[in-house]
Amino acid sequence: MSKTVLITGASSGIGEATAKCFLQKGWNVAATMRSPTKAGDWATAENVICPQLDLTQADTISAAIHETLERFGQIDVLVNNAGYALMGPLEGVTPEQLHLQFQTNFFGLVTVIQTILPVLRQQGGGTIVNVASIGGRLAFPLISPYHATKWAVEGLSESLRYEVRRFGIQVKIIEPGGIKTDFVDRSTNWVSHPDYTVMVDRMKRFSKRVDASLPGPERVARTIYRAAIDRSGRLRYSPHGEIFFWLHALLPDRIWRSLIETMMLGQNK
Ligand SMILES: NC(=O)c1ccc[n+]([C@@H]2O[C@H](COP(=O)([O-])OP(=O)(O)OC[C@H]3O[C@@H](n4cnc5c(N)ncnc54)[C@H](OP(=O)(O)O)[C@@H]3O)[C@@H](O)[C@H]2O)c1
């Protein structure tokens, strides 16, 4: 019998590439989306469904999981991929904006995991793949709300791994580096503050410049697939992110921070 993966945020970018990758490997795919009308032609395949799932609406989470179980009978792998970035100076962030950032990237992800865990335990196992970021272990300027959510995902995942391993459930963290998707344009919400304008403009210019030369999401999708079937107990995978972790480990902290600051914000004057 074919295995089944449920993916959040499969309308574009890494989520869509991951859905296509599992589909090519012969899996049943529940490609969940906020707006299923966005699904591409690949989603018309017989073993694909596109349940509506919005991480800010708990009822859509349980309904999407229920629909997947009705259609395919089981869920072997969950890929928590959906997310966006709230960027800009912390002083300019409203409580509502911060709440929505956490609701989407963290609390929504937690609800999906909590809803699926009883299913996986009853089945005797499965794999939970959480898409964090290099920004889940490193931090760059003017991204504090997003970093906070991804660091939270890292901590949750590492702790959860201990408690579910004995039920045959694996937990994996994917930490992509910069990837060319809709992320920088459509999935980044910049906040402003009049006293940080110069800094924000520099960071926006840096981000646009880098975005143009980033790799596409296909390698991340292949890594997610590899992690999903990897029974070795490995926790972290860093497609296109390895170099950042190496540099961070090798350079003295002071040099690393000065490099990041100069590169992203320019000289301090
Ligand atoms: N691109 C990068 O450089 C990069 C690097 C590291 C980590 N990541 C992570 O990779 C994941 C995917 O991002 P991406 O690069 O593929 O960007 P993307 O193409 O913009 O995809 C983001 C996905 O998240 C969905 N989403 C946003 N809010 C949602 C909500 N409330 N409920 C359900 N779905 C929601 C979007 O749905 P709609 O189409 O409805 O908006 C879209 O499908 C994110 O978690 C991101 O943090 C990305």
PDBQT file of the ligand as one rigid body, heavy atoms in Angstrom, charges set to zero:
ROOT
HETATM    1  N1  LIG A 301      12.498  30.721   1.234  1.00  0.00    +0.000 N 
HETATM    2  C1  LIG A 301      13.442  30.766   2.150  1.00  0.00    +0.000 C 
HETATM    3  O1  LIG A 301      14.503  31.413   1.984  1.00  0.00    +0.000 OA
HETATM    4  C2  LIG A 301      13.270  29.977   3.431  1.00  0.00    +0.000 A 
HETATM    5  C3  LIG A 301      14.414  29.752   4.218  1.00  0.00    +0.000 A 
HETATM    6  C4  LIG A 301      14.285  29.053   5.408  1.00  0.00    +0.000 A 
HETATM    7  C5  LIG A 301      13.040  28.580   5.795  1.00  0.00    +0.000 A 
HETATM    8  N2  LIG A 301      11.945  28.825   5.016  1.00  0.00    +0.000 N 
HETATM    9  C6  LIG A 301      10.650  28.314   5.486  1.00  0.00    +0.000 C 
HETATM   10  O2  LIG A 301      10.084  27.502   4.491  1.00  0.00    +0.000 OA
HETATM   11  C7  LIG A 301       8.669  27.478   4.639  1.00  0.00    +0.000 C 
HETATM   12  C8  LIG A 301       8.018  27.674   3.273  1.00  0.00    +0.000 C 
HETATM   13  O3  LIG A 301       8.351  28.945   2.756  1.00  0.00    +0.000 OA
HETATM   14  P1  LIG A 301       8.639  29.180   1.209  1.00  0.00    +0.000 P 
HETATM   15  O4  LIG A 301      10.014  29.687   1.085  1.00  0.00    +0.000 OA
HETATM   16  O5  LIG A 301       8.224  28.003   0.421  1.00  0.00    +0.000 OA
HETATM   17  O6  LIG A 301       7.678  30.437   0.940  1.00  0.00    +0.000 OA
HETATM   18  P2  LIG A 301       6.307  30.551   0.102  1.00  0.00    +0.000 P 
HETATM   19  O7  LIG A 301       6.492  30.069  -1.285  1.00  0.00    +0.000 OA
HETATM   20  O8  LIG A 301       5.866  31.937   0.289  1.00  0.00    +0.000 OA
HETATM   21  O9  LIG A 301       5.326  29.549   0.861  1.00  0.00    +0.000 OA
HETATM   22  C9  LIG A 301       4.729  29.846   2.096  1.00  0.00    +0.000 C 
HETATM   23  C10 LIG A 301       3.534  28.921   2.260  1.00  0.00    +0.000 C 
HETATM   24  O10 LIG A 301       2.976  29.100   3.583  1.00  0.00    +0.000 OA
HETATM   25  C11 LIG A 301       1.567  29.242   3.417  1.00  0.00    +0.000 C 
HETATM   26  N3  LIG A 301       0.948  29.948   4.540  1.00  0.00    +0.000 N 
HETATM   27  C12 LIG A 301       1.201  31.196   5.013  1.00  0.00    +0.000 A 
HETATM   28  N4  LIG A 301       0.361  31.475   6.031  1.00  0.00    +0.000 NA
HETATM   29  C13 LIG A 301      -0.432  30.386   6.194  1.00  0.00    +0.000 A 
HETATM   30  C14 LIG A 301      -1.492  30.042   7.072  1.00  0.00    +0.000 A 
HETATM   31  N5  LIG A 301      -1.964  30.915   7.987  1.00  0.00    +0.000 N 
HETATM   32  N6  LIG A 301      -2.066  28.816   6.967  1.00  0.00    +0.000 NA
HETATM   33  C15 LIG A 301      -1.636  27.938   6.051  1.00  0.00    +0.000 A 
HETATM   34  N7  LIG A 301      -0.657  28.207   5.162  1.00  0.00    +0.000 NA
HETATM   35  C16 LIG A 301      -0.063  29.408   5.257  1.00  0.00    +0.000 A 
HETATM   36  C17 LIG A 301       1.421  30.012   2.106  1.00  0.00    +0.000 C 
HETATM   37  O11 LIG A 301       0.091  29.912   1.671  1.00  0.00    +0.000 OA
HETATM   38  P3  LIG A 301      -0.598  31.032   0.709  1.00  0.00    +0.000 P 
HETATM   39  O12 LIG A 301      -0.217  30.651  -0.699  1.00  0.00    +0.000 OA
HETATM   40  O13 LIG A 301      -2.042  30.921   0.978  1.00  0.00    +0.000 OA
HETATM   41  O14 LIG A 301      -0.022  32.362   1.114  1.00  0.00    +0.000 OA
HETATM   42  C18 LIG A 301       2.418  29.253   1.256  1.00  0.00    +0.000 C 
HETATM   43  O15 LIG A 301       1.865  28.032   0.824  1.00  0.00    +0.000 OA
HETATM   44  C19 LIG A 301       8.340  28.577   5.666  1.00  0.00    +0.000 C 
HETATM   45  O16 LIG A 301       8.075  27.971   6.920  1.00  0.00    +0.000 OA
HETATM   46  C20 LIG A 301       9.610  29.388   5.739  1.00  0.00    +0.000 C 
HETATM   47  O17 LIG A 301       9.776  29.986   6.998  1.00  0.00    +0.000 OA
HETATM   48  C21 LIG A 301      12.032  29.503   3.842  1.00  0.00    +0.000 A 
ENDROOT
TORSDOF 0
